[in-house]
Amino acid sequence: MSELARTLDELVLSLPGVVSLFSTEPAIARSARELVGGETSRVLVSGAVDAAPDRITVNLGVSADAQAPVTAAGVAAAIRSQLPPDATTEIVVRVSRVS
């Protein structure tokens, strides 16, 4: 797991309106990785490790008191703030649950 992924896990969970963070990997793949002792992140960072990633994917659970689109936009902006200013990273934020 990259340092960026670990940082993003913590960042996303600290944002207003976010109540949970779900894995972007299929359950079987995540379970297999955990069984062999590999660290896993719930945020999926794809692409180059040294430079800005190609894509970052996040699956959220948001509070019913928060507006899901506003929360998703805030998450995307917070993630973008962690990247280099010239990064062209695609950021995908999915609201998987409202509770």
N, C-alpha and C positions, 0 to 999 in steps of 0.2 A: 504494500500500500504506500502510495506516495505521501510525502509530507503535505502537499497541497490537498489531497483527498481528506486527510485527517483534519487539517485546518478547516476545510469546508464543512465537514460533518459538524464540528463544534460551532462554527459560525452560523450555519443554517438553523440549528436547534436553539440558538440564543435569540433569534429574531422574533419580533412581536407577531402574534397570530399563528406561529408554527407550533404545533403540539406534538408532532411526531415526524420521523424521517424513515422512509421505507427503502429497502434495498432495491436497486435497479436490476440486479441479477436475478435470474430464475432461482427459485428456492433450492433446487438440486445442485446447481453450480455453487451457490453460496455455502451450502452444507458441506460439499466436497472440499472446498477450500478451507473451511474451518476444521474439518477432520484431519487434514494434513498439517495443521498448525499455522497456516498462513493468516496474516492479519487481513481483515476485510474492512472496507468502507462502504457506507450506504450511498455515498455520492460516487457516481461513476465518472472518472476522468480518463478520457481517451486521447491518444495521440502522443506527441513528443513529451518526454520527461524533462529535458533540459530547457526547452523553450515553452512558449504558451501552448497549452493543449489544444487539440482540434475541436473537442466537444466536451461539455460537462452536462451530465444528466442528473436531475434530482426528482425524487418522488416524495411529496409532502402530505402530511395530514395537517389541516388547518382548523382553527377554532371556528365554531359556528358564529361566534360574536364578531369575527373578522371577515372582511370581504375577501373571498378567495382570489379574485383577480388582482386586487391591490397587494395582498400578501405575496402572491407569485411574482409580481413585478418588483416588490421590495427584495425578495430573495435573489432574483436575477441581478438587480443592481448591486447588492452586497457581494455576490460572487464576482461580478465584473470588477469591483473595486480591489479585489485581491490579485488581479491579473495585470501584466504590463500594459501601459497606456495604448500601445499600438497592437495589442492582441486582437486577432480576428476570430477568437473562439466562439463557437456556437454554444449557447446556453439554453438548455431545455429544462423547463420547470413544469412538472405535472402535479396537479392536485389530485391525490388518490383517495382522500377521505376528508369529509367535513364532519367534525364532531364537537 
